[in-house]
Amino acid sequence: MSQVNPRTNPSPINPGSGQSRRDVLRAAGAATALGATSSLARGASQEGEDVPILKVGLIGCGGRGSGAATNALRADPNVRLVAMGDAFEDQLEKSLTNLKAVEDIKDQIDVPPANRIVGLDCHEKIIDMCDVVLFASTPHFRPAQVEYAVKAGKHMFVEKPVAVDAPGLRRIWQACNDAKDKGIAVVTGLCYRYENKKRATIQKIREGAIGKITAIECSYDTGELWYREPTPEWSEMEHQVRNWLYYTWCSGDHVAEQAIHNLDKMIWAMDDKPPIKVKAQGGRIVRTDPKFGNVFDHFNAVFDFGENVKGFFSCRQWNGAVRDVSDHIYGTKGTAHLMTHKVEGENPWRWRTPEGMNDNMYQNEHDQMFASIRAGKPIHDGDVMCRATLLALMVRMSAYTGQEISWNQALESKEDLTPKSYEWGPNEVPPIAQPGITPFV
Ligand SMILES: NC(=O)c1ccc[n+]([C@@H]2O[C@H](COP(=O)([O-])OP(=O)(O)OC[C@H]3O[C@@H](n4cnc5c(N)ncnc54)[C@H](O)[C@@H]3O)[C@@H](O)[C@H]2O)c1
């Protein structure tokens, strides 16, 4: 994998251009980086200028996809939602109805029936219809979706995680590298990277406020998420795709689907330097009902970053247990608390939100993505989102097998979770992993 060398090719500290909605409007008349897709209608800026309309397509119309579409439409008055795709018609129609009920964006939505595509392979038609794609489906499908979008030259917002296994990750990482070469915007759903107060706290670490980092402690210890009760008509495959959280082939397990946020903050604090190796434990001791597929309910890990720096990580989905979602970065001169945005020790500091700043990270992502497209300086978060996904896959591989796993081993893993078929029928999944017995592949 010589083309993917994240250990020697770190991304900037802060992805994104730092542009605001005001910058979007100012840049609206500027040349766009839309390439082959620019047979565009025109809209008007607040200054009355004639600006191109950007057509947006949504792939995966669940909770986050609907939220991302709202953010996209609010980011830029000359954005239109023109196409929507989902595995299931009910999900798509529910999302469209809900979006059309939102007063401030409803006039930016025009998704005629012909532009509503249903099926696991809906992405190609959606991508063909738009300039900017929002990827928010079940994670398993992301590598194929993003690969197609890059070939088609479309800008994109990509929810996390970006793959569920190493073959998928290698595929999407290559596509992201191609996107960089082609000047395509790739903005990550690792939303904390777009929160001003997190950026300011990370900046303090960079400036030396806590001295040299000695250890990092990150936790995503929370409760259970949703479960969708099956109907008699559902095939096994439909059950798995609808309850995708609980199937490793769909979600990557909750360490990838949810706790990736903390792993991303850990590597962000480390200036995007990947760890050398990880040793992890995990299992399934509370959420044991077979209806919860084959995922674990807890993971613990210790990362070795070299130079005597360790990263301690925990995530679990247990109701009734202590909840703790936090990140603490310990240094020779103090400690930075990333979730509460403060530094303690020799150089105490605390974030204060400037008057008038609405620091909504979900909105910031889209404001900055559209501004970057309008300005012809597309954001590239490809390395950021692929590295964070690999951290999560490392933890899972180590916990499932009971082995210590290096960064390179994980990246080169041959474990391919693709099902034998995507037909709506039976779909056998591997048994729940057993450390020491389940092999590393
Ligand atoms: N950044 C964040 O804070 C954040 C928060 C929530 C979810 N997410 C991520 O967003 C993604 C979606 O999560 P969600 O909570 O909206 O889940 P969801 O179940 O509400 O939505 C997922 C949708 O994808 C659809 N889908 C499944 N396979 C598809 C395919 N092949 N093509 C098109 N659509 C398909 C499903 O039918 C469903 O409607 C996940 O990757 C999740 O990790 C990110």
The ligand as a MOL file (V3000), in Angstrom:
LIG
                    3D

  0  0  0     0  0            999 V3000
M  V30 BEGIN CTAB
M  V30 COUNTS 44 48 0 0 0
M  V30 BEGIN ATOM
M  V30 1 N -21.3670 12.1570 12.8150 0
M  V30 2 C -22.2600 11.8120 13.7040 0
M  V30 3 O -22.3200 12.3560 14.8030 0
M  V30 4 C -23.2410 10.7240 13.3540 0
M  V30 5 C -24.4140 10.5790 14.1070 0
M  V30 6 C -25.2950 9.5650 13.7440 0
M  V30 7 C -24.9910 8.7060 12.7040 0
M  V30 8 N -23.8380 8.8590 12.0160 0 CHG=1
M  V30 9 C -23.4900 7.9480 10.9110 0
M  V30 10 O -24.3900 8.1560 9.8370 0
M  V30 11 C -24.6830 6.9240 9.1950 0
M  V30 12 C -26.1880 6.6820 9.2400 0
M  V30 13 O -26.5940 6.6080 10.5810 0
M  V30 14 P -28.1230 6.8720 11.0040 0
M  V30 15 O -28.1170 7.0840 12.4640 0
M  V30 16 O -28.7100 7.9170 10.1320 0 CHG=-1
M  V30 17 O -28.7680 5.4580 10.6840 0
M  V30 18 P -30.2220 5.1460 10.0800 0
M  V30 19 O -30.4490 3.7070 10.2320 0
M  V30 20 O -31.1980 6.1060 10.6740 0
M  V30 21 O -30.0430 5.5130 8.5470 0
M  V30 22 C -29.2990 4.7410 7.6480 0
M  V30 23 C -30.1050 4.6850 6.3670 0
M  V30 24 O -29.3050 4.0780 5.3430 0
M  V30 25 C -30.1990 3.2750 4.5660 0
M  V30 26 N -29.3930 2.3250 3.7800 0
M  V30 27 C -28.9010 1.1070 4.1310 0
M  V30 28 N -28.2020 0.5900 3.1170 0
M  V30 29 C -28.2390 1.4820 2.1020 0
M  V30 30 C -27.6780 1.5270 0.8030 0
M  V30 31 N -26.9340 0.5240 0.3070 0
M  V30 32 N -27.9240 2.6120 0.0380 0
M  V30 33 C -28.6720 3.6280 0.5060 0
M  V30 34 N -29.2310 3.6410 1.7360 0
M  V30 35 C -29.0010 2.5800 2.5160 0
M  V30 36 C -31.1130 2.6390 5.5990 0
M  V30 37 O -32.2660 2.1080 5.0520 0
M  V30 38 C -31.3740 3.8390 6.4920 0
M  V30 39 O -32.4820 4.6010 6.0700 0
M  V30 40 C -23.8610 5.8670 9.9190 0
M  V30 41 O -22.6530 5.6680 9.2670 0
M  V30 42 C -23.6060 6.4880 11.2790 0
M  V30 43 O -22.4430 6.0090 11.8980 0
M  V30 44 C -22.9760 9.8610 12.3130 0
M  V30 END ATOM
M  V30 BEGIN BOND
M  V30 1 1 1 2
M  V30 2 2 2 3
M  V30 3 1 2 4
M  V30 4 1 4 5
M  V30 5 2 4 44
M  V30 6 2 5 6
M  V30 7 1 6 7
M  V30 8 2 7 8
M  V30 9 1 8 9
M  V30 10 1 8 44
M  V30 11 1 9 10
M  V30 12 1 9 42
M  V30 13 1 10 11
M  V30 14 1 11 12
M  V30 15 1 11 40
M  V30 16 1 12 13
M  V30 17 1 13 14
M  V30 18 2 14 15
M  V30 19 1 14 16
M  V30 20 1 14 17
M  V30 21 1 17 18
M  V30 22 2 18 19
M  V30 23 1 18 20
M  V30 24 1 18 21
M  V30 25 1 21 22
M  V30 26 1 22 23
M  V30 27 1 23 24
M  V30 28 1 23 38
M  V30 29 1 24 25
M  V30 30 1 25 26
M  V30 31 1 25 36
M  V30 32 1 26 27
M  V30 33 1 26 35
M  V30 34 2 27 28
M  V30 35 1 28 29
M  V30 36 1 29 30
M  V30 37 2 29 35
M  V30 38 1 30 31
M  V30 39 2 30 32
M  V30 40 1 32 33
M  V30 41 2 33 34
M  V30 42 1 34 35
M  V30 43 1 36 37
M  V30 44 1 36 38
M  V30 45 1 38 39
M  V30 46 1 40 41
M  V30 47 1 40 42
M  V30 48 1 42 43
M  V30 END BOND
M  V30 END CTAB
M  END
